[in-house]
Amino acid sequence: MKRVELLARLKTAQQHDLIRGRDITTLTAFMNNTALEEHVEHFEQIIEDHRKKAQGGSFSTASHAN
């Protein structure tokens, strides 16, 4: 993946409420693309885990309607 695409994904992640206010981009100037991709994926995983946890109790119980 191109560096510019990784940085765009990181910028999107930084705008999430969980990460907002934290500086997760400055160190990227010193990272190679592999390290940058791992960095981006780390924060995307944090967001995804939070989303799954938040939805944990909100699944429909339609299968129990019978």
Secondary structure as UniProt FT lines:
FT   HELIX           3..14
FT   TURN            17..21
FT   HELIX           26..30
FT   HELIX           33..55
FT   TURN            56..57
FT   HELIX           62..64
//
